[in-house]
Amino acid sequence: MAISHSLAGEQDHQNLEAMKAGMFLRKVKSRMWKRPRHYKLQEDCKTIAYKSSWAINSYSTFSISDVEDVREGHQSEALLNVADEFPADRCFTLVFRGRRGNLDLVADSAKEAQAWIRGIRALMENMENMDESTKLDHWISDWFLKADLNKDGRINFKEAKKLLKMMNVDMNEEHACCLFITADKSESGTLEDQEFVEFYKMLTERTEVLDLFQDYSSDGQSLSQCDLEEFLREEQLEGEGSNEHALQLIDRYEPSDTARKNHSMSVDGFLMYLVSCEGSIFNPERRGLFQDMSQPLAHYYISSSHNTYLMEDQLKGPSSIEAYIQALKRGCRCVEVDCWNGSNGEPVVYHGHTLTSKILFKDVITTIANYAFKASEYPLIVSIENHCSIEQQEVMARYFRDILGDMLLTNTVDGVSSELPSPEALKRKILLKGKKIGNDSESPTGEVSDEDEAAEMNKDSPASESLPTDGKVPKSKQNLCRELSDLMFCKSIHFHSFEHSRMSAKPDEMSSFSESKARKYSKEAGSDFVLHNTRQLTRVYPSGIRTDSSNYCPVDMWNMGCQIVALNFQTAGMEMDLNDGLFTQNGCSGYILKPEILYYHPLQFSVKVLNMFPLQVISGQQLPKLKQKEWSIVDPLVRVEVYGVSLDQAKQETKYIDNNGFNPRWNETLKFTIHTPELALVRFVVEDYDKASRNDFIGQYTLPFTCIQPGYRHVHLLSKDGTSLHPSSIYVHIKITQL
């Protein structure tokens, strides 16, 4: 592996050499489970091998590309538990992509810990900076290493066939054999690493891209600047500036120096452009921050999590600071903290009256302080459900002040009274939302109604059959400490009616609705609900009967203009795909300006323009294998789903392709009509067809309709967890016509 200039420093070189030599690091799972493992960086600088102290020869491996983050110090439950035994400068955590658990390690010295921390970070940065072509080479090489069982750096045709099956490639053996012989430049009867890369590329040649290339090439060999400009104008629907853009694309993606000097593009450069970020379905101009961030908070959708502390279900799953870290790193801007009395005067966080584990309130607030603004600088709302005694509420207030410090906002920005401040005005501020004593109370404590989410959830639960016949939960009172009350920026209030809210609600007052109650209001008083949400923040949360941490569809709530539509972030699926899809735009800031129809004259909303949306699904590339079907090849189909206003909800799918996961060709056109593009989300789903049972999920990609780039585009697939399945993609052609 060629190491980039980012690793060229002497210190970086020494770190890598120390990692290659290998060293013993303690793997920590708990206070009682701390065992030495031998870790070493492989010569390829892409893989780390490790073995247990009891293993004689066998090493296991993981790829640097699987590592998402390296955290220094005591930044996990396991390492916090051993903080008194191992100092922070010897501890670090490797965070992996997807659902794989973290790896908590302790080195023998701070110097050794730094060698690994800096070394892995440098290798990660090196991988991030690779171009698409190099990334593909690395992906193929990783597969080669898996197949090279005796580690002699070469594989024969039988091993190559076996490997291709593992890679989801089903092939004509005679054709593959011819290509194998062509790639075997050394004529040894085996392929070495780079020879296998060439063999794979010949086998997966993109004829559909070659045909398109030749349609626009004047000489059939290359695209001149004029040819490329015509393609950008005619197919990619770029108008002004396509001339200049053509030159930029040649400079950026053409691998041949000669072609670049001649201002032309080869088929390799053309393919690199099409599979790049610029050639993707997501409009790059909408990836960065592009929206007006100076409007009142009530005008924005806010990425929001429910019971953020839970890693699994709502009844007996673990509570963890890791859940807060993961949510905040995903751009979540509203987290929930359920506070209960703990031992030794320390409040704890867990799902009350259940078997979920408990974590210290102090650790949660420290984690929030550390991660609040790593993914987004815009305000973070911390929704407090408070069940603590006055004494422990005083402890909570002290931790909020001491740990959050200047980040904590306790009153509105000067001069703002008729509406909430904007995300721009509240940058890098943490806003607490919870119960508040009325301003007329002079005592250091006050009584407030215990009408919170827990009471609402009781109505949703199966036990609610024993409630009074009017269905109302008897109201109880709770004493609230003035010190904690004064820190609340948003006041939790009971919702009486839309009329009552219009007449008396203040901008900083917020009501929470269970999904069933929110759905009821949207059906019975939709326009009143939308109007309410132009002024007030509304929080919606999952029903109490969703004990498995499943989610409701957030789109119905967004259509009503609800801002804080809280989901169980730990549960993958369509609902979280839609949430991730909506919040991928605008710099992943966690704030999306609602469409004008939902905050500016919402009652005058009418459909003015129809958008015809024909979408040709052309082909798929390197679809991943399903682990449960180790030796079968997938039969893929593509389903396109549109979510939005009821008129726009639609699903269509292609036929399935037999036994082809590496280059299936569908060439099918699906047609949709979009009435309200500002509220539409489009989800691409690839599944493995199964006639005997439910289809298996392969990958998906979700984005707002307004972020779609027309033309020939690649849809880069994501896993169920939302992590990249690179290089898996589907290749489509999109036209959007307004009628």
Protein Blocks (a to p, Z undefined) as FASTA:
>chain_A
ZZdfklmpmklmmmmmmmmnopaddddfbfklccdddddddfklpaccdddfklmklccd
ddfklpmbdcehjdbfklmmmmmmpcfklgccdddehjbdcdddddfbfklmmmmmmmmm
mmmmmmmmpcfklmmmmmmmmmmmmmmmnonopacfklmmmmmmmnopacdfklmmmmmm
mmmmnonopacfklmmmmmmmmmocfklmmmmmmmmmnlpaccfklmmmmmmmmnopaeh
klmmmmmmmmmmmmblklmmnopacfklmmmmmmmmklmmbdfklmmccbdckbcfklpc
cdddehklpmbdfklpccdfklmmmmmmnopabdcddddddehhiacdddehiabdcddf
klmmmmmmmmmmmmbcbdcddddddfbdfklmmmmmmmmmmmnmmmpcfbdcehiakbcc
dfklmgoiacdddddddfkbmbfbdcdddddfklmmmmmpmklmmpcfklpacddddddd
fklmmmpmbdcdddfbfmlmmmmpcfkbccdddfklmmmmmmmmmmlmmmmmmmbccddd
ddfklmnopacdfklmmmnopablcddfklgcjklmmmmmmmmgghinopacddfklmgo
kllgccfbdcddddddfbdchiacdfklmmbccdddddddddddfklgccddddddehia
klccfkpacddddfblmlpccddddddddfkbccddfbdcdddfklpcgdjdddddddfk
opafbfbdcddddddddZZ
